[in-house]
Amino acid sequence: MVVSMSRKGNCWDNASMENFFSHFKSECFNRCTFRTVDEVKREAKRYIHFYNRERFQQKLNNLSPYEFRTQVA
């Protein structure tokens, strides 16, 4: 297995995922208390659906990612 890595110190590789997980933690996990693993899984699925289908983003002309992709297609 070969690891895919860019040049040393390039922080832009992970910027999109770090941005998503920052929103994920602040909008989902920091607001809830979970008792079981199933609750965590259910809430993670719910949030991912919300993030892709309902949560508008300024950089996408105030559309959700799903709406933006369907407009382009």
PADRENZA-531964 format. One record per residue (C-alpha): residue number from 1; residue in one letter; x, y, z. Coordinates in steps of 0.1 Angstrom, whole numbers, plus 5000, padded with zeros to 4 digits. Layout:
<atoms>
resi: NUM resn: a u: X v: Y w: Z
...
</atoms>
This chain:
<atoms>
resi: 1 resn: m u: 5000 v: 5000 w: 5000
resi: 2 resn: v u: 5013 v: 5034 w: 4991
resi: 3 resn: v u: 5002 v: 5065 w: 5011
resi: 4 resn: s u: 4992 v: 5095 w: 4991
resi: 5 resn: m u: 5009 v: 5126 w: 5005
resi: 6 resn: s u: 5017 v: 5160 w: 4991
resi: 7 resn: r u: 5048 v: 5180 w: 4999
resi: 8 resn: k u: 5057 v: 5186 w: 5035
resi: 9 resn: g u: 5037 v: 5213 w: 5053
resi: 10 resn: n u: 5009 v: 5216 w: 5027
resi: 11 resn: c u: 4978 v: 5222 w: 5049
resi: 12 resn: w u: 4954 v: 5226 w: 5020
resi: 13 resn: d u: 4952 v: 5188 w: 5014
resi: 14 resn: n u: 4930 v: 5183 w: 5044
resi: 15 resn: a u: 4913 v: 5217 w: 5045
resi: 16 resn: s u: 4879 v: 5206 w: 5032
resi: 17 resn: m u: 4876 v: 5176 w: 5055
resi: 18 resn: e u: 4889 v: 5196 w: 5085
resi: 19 resn: n u: 4863 v: 5223 w: 5077
resi: 20 resn: f u: 4835 v: 5196 w: 5075
resi: 21 resn: f u: 4846 v: 5180 w: 5108
resi: 22 resn: s u: 4848 v: 5214 w: 5125
resi: 23 resn: h u: 4811 v: 5221 w: 5116
resi: 24 resn: f u: 4802 v: 5185 w: 5124
resi: 25 resn: k u: 4816 v: 5188 w: 5160
resi: 26 resn: s u: 4802 v: 5223 w: 5167
resi: 27 resn: e u: 4768 v: 5218 w: 5151
resi: 28 resn: c u: 4762 v: 5181 w: 5161
resi: 29 resn: f u: 4783 v: 5166 w: 5188
resi: 30 resn: n u: 4788 v: 5196 w: 5211
resi: 31 resn: r u: 4750 v: 5201 w: 5213
resi: 32 resn: c u: 4741 v: 5165 w: 5222
resi: 33 resn: t u: 4747 v: 5139 w: 5249
resi: 34 resn: f u: 4748 v: 5103 w: 5237
resi: 35 resn: r u: 4741 v: 5072 w: 5257
resi: 36 resn: t u: 4748 v: 5045 w: 5231
resi: 37 resn: v u: 4768 v: 5039 w: 5200
resi: 38 resn: d u: 4736 v: 5036 w: 5180
resi: 39 resn: e u: 4726 v: 5071 w: 5190
resi: 40 resn: v u: 4759 v: 5084 w: 5178
resi: 41 resn: k u: 4756 v: 5066 w: 5145
resi: 42 resn: r u: 4720 v: 5078 w: 5140
resi: 43 resn: e u: 4729 v: 5114 w: 5147
resi: 44 resn: a u: 4759 v: 5113 w: 5124
resi: 45 resn: k u: 4738 v: 5100 w: 5096
resi: 46 resn: r u: 4712 v: 5126 w: 5103
resi: 47 resn: y u: 4738 v: 5154 w: 5103
resi: 48 resn: i u: 4754 v: 5142 w: 5071
resi: 49 resn: h u: 4720 v: 5142 w: 5054
resi: 50 resn: f u: 4713 v: 5177 w: 5068
resi: 51 resn: y u: 4747 v: 5190 w: 5057
resi: 52 resn: n u: 4744 v: 5177 w: 5021
resi: 53 resn: r u: 4707 v: 5184 w: 5015
resi: 54 resn: e u: 4695 v: 5212 w: 5038
resi: 55 resn: r u: 4723 v: 5233 w: 5052
resi: 56 resn: f u: 4729 v: 5262 w: 5028
resi: 57 resn: q u: 4764 v: 5275 w: 5022
resi: 58 resn: q u: 4773 v: 5311 w: 5013
resi: 59 resn: k u: 4801 v: 5300 w: 4990
resi: 60 resn: l u: 4775 v: 5280 w: 4970
resi: 61 resn: n u: 4752 v: 5310 w: 4964
resi: 62 resn: n u: 4732 v: 5301 w: 4996
resi: 63 resn: l u: 4723 v: 5267 w: 4982
resi: 64 resn: s u: 4729 v: 5233 w: 4998
resi: 65 resn: p u: 4756 v: 5211 w: 4982
resi: 66 resn: y u: 4729 v: 5189 w: 4967
resi: 67 resn: e u: 4710 v: 5218 w: 4952
resi: 68 resn: f u: 4742 v: 5233 w: 4939
resi: 69 resn: r u: 4752 v: 5200 w: 4922
resi: 70 resn: t u: 4718 v: 5195 w: 4907
resi: 71 resn: q u: 4719 v: 5230 w: 4892
resi: 72 resn: v u: 4752 v: 5224 w: 4876
resi: 73 resn: a u: 4741 v: 5191 w: 4861
</atoms>
